């Protein structure tokens, strides 16, 4: 597998994830945020965005070094999400 396509794909995903995380930070604050949404739910939404950023960054970095493993590293996103949820003590109910 060629290095350039993998790094471009994962790099664009990283840029998109960063833009998405910025959008999430806007929509999870007042006045856009509904008052009925709990703080744990907001934290989980933001955490998901961070997990995508970390997964895409992992894939990009691995894709530079070992191109054939680059796209496979996108599968680390759920692992990042789980790790971040545990580090931030977010209960499983909020992960919904």
C-alpha positions as CSV (number, residue, x, y, z in Angstrom):
1,X,0.0,0.0,0.0
2,X,1.4,3.4,-1.0
3,X,2.3,5.9,1.8
4,X,0.9,9.0,0.1
5,X,-2.8,7.8,-0.3
6,X,-2.9,6.5,3.3
7,X,-1.4,9.6,4.8
8,X,-3.6,11.9,2.7
9,X,-6.8,9.9,3.6
10,X,-6.0,9.8,7.3
11,X,-4.7,13.4,7.3
12,X,-7.9,14.7,5.7
13,X,-9.9,12.7,8.3
14,X,-7.8,14.3,11.0
15,X,-8.6,17.8,9.6
16,X,-12.3,16.9,9.4
17,X,-12.3,15.6,12.9
18,X,-10.7,18.8,14.2
19,X,-13.4,20.9,12.4
20,X,-16.1,18.6,13.7
21,X,-14.7,18.9,17.3
22,X,-14.8,22.7,16.9
23,X,-18.5,22.5,15.8
24,X,-19.2,20.2,18.7
25,X,-17.8,22.8,21.1
26,X,-20.1,25.4,19.6
27,X,-23.3,23.3,19.7
28,X,-22.7,22.0,23.2
29,X,-22.8,25.4,24.8
30,X,-25.6,27.8,25.4
31,X,-27.6,29.3,23.7
32,X,-27.6,26.3,21.3
33,X,-27.6,23.6,23.9
34,X,-31.0,22.6,25.3
35,X,-31.2,23.0,29.1
36,X,-32.5,19.5,29.4
37,X,-29.3,17.9,28.2
38,X,-27.1,16.8,31.2
39,X,-23.5,17.7,31.7
40,X,-22.4,14.0,31.4
41,X,-24.1,13.8,28.0
42,X,-22.3,16.9,26.8
43,X,-19.0,15.5,28.1
44,X,-19.6,12.3,26.2
45,X,-20.4,14.1,22.9
46,X,-17.1,16.1,23.3
47,X,-15.3,13.0,24.2
48,X,-16.4,11.2,21.1
49,X,-15.0,14.0,19.0
50,X,-11.7,13.8,20.9
51,X,-11.6,10.0,20.3
52,X,-12.0,10.5,16.5
53,X,-9.2,13.1,16.6
54,X,-6.9,10.7,18.5
55,X,-7.8,7.8,16.2
56,X,-7.2,9.8,13.0
57,X,-3.9,11.2,14.4
58,X,-2.8,7.6,15.3
59,X,-3.6,6.4,11.8
60,X,-1.8,9.3,10.2
61,X,1.3,8.9,12.3
62,X,1.4,5.1,11.8
63,X,0.6,5.6,8.1
64,X,3.8,7.7,7.7
65,X,5.9,5.0,9.3
66,X,4.2,1.7,8.2
67,X,1.7,2.6,5.4
68,X,0.0,-0.8,5.3
69,X,-1.1,-0.4,9.0
70,X,-2.3,3.2,8.6
71,X,-6.0,2.6,7.8
72,X,-6.1,-0.3,10.2
73,X,-5.3,2.2,13.0
74,X,-8.6,4.0,12.4
75,X,-10.0,1.1,14.3
76,X,-8.4,2.5,17.4
77,X,-11.2,5.2,17.7
78,X,-13.4,3.0,19.9
79,X,-10.4,2.2,22.1
80,X,-9.6,5.9,22.5
81,X,-13.2,6.5,23.4
82,X,-13.2,3.9,26.0
83,X,-9.8,5.1,27.4
84,X,-11.0,8.7,27.5
85,X,-14.3,7.7,29.1
86,X,-12.5,5.9,31.9
87,X,-10.0,8.7,32.4
88,X,-12.8,11.3,32.7
89,X,-14.9,9.0,34.9
90,X,-17.9,9.2,32.6
91,X,-20.5,6.6,33.6
92,X,-21.6,4.0,31.0
93,X,-25.2,5.4,31.0
94,X,-24.0,8.7,29.6
95,X,-22.1,6.9,26.8
96,X,-25.5,5.9,25.2
